[in-house]
């Protein structure tokens, strides 16, 4: 006779309705929704607690302070970005074409969810604070993907690391100007065309 599977352990989260992972996911999803509607200014601990129907202390005890909540939202955003960039890569495509496709996917991702994306860059932590391992891993997954796309074009690891940072910063600037409607002050060209120009010229032999 097959052994019965034990149900997920309950009681580790506030009120015993969720385990710790489920409660963290509940808080993260609610915080993401607030940021999507109102930006960082709409995210406060009391407001967040009200949305999920818990007391603020439950979030402090189950997830951490507001910085910890923001990092969970940002880690989720980076994982979603990783999925979007992965979907743009074609194994049979030329490396340069994949680099351009990744740039397209990055701008499309930002345009589809600008408030949540901007939280990754708007929120800052103390200079001497180390990122939790799970957040560092989410960030590394996104940057490592770009590194892999560029590897056939830039074999040297040190130069490639600098290239990843340079292109990421350049695309971030284009995306920021575009989503804030400030890019038109500089040029009428669409951000996708400028991103392709940036990546194409940067990777030119």
Secondary structure, DSSP 8 states (H G I E B T S, - for coil): ----------SSSGGGSS-HHHHHHHHHHHHHHHHHHH-GGG--HHHHHHHHTS-HHHHHHHT-SHHHHHHHHHHHHHHHHHHHHHHH--TTS-HHHHHHHHHHHHHHHHHHSHHHHHHHHH----TT----HHHHHHHHHHHHHHHHHHHTT---HHHHHHHHHHHHHHHHHHHHHHHTT-HHHH-SS-HHHHHHHHHHHHT--
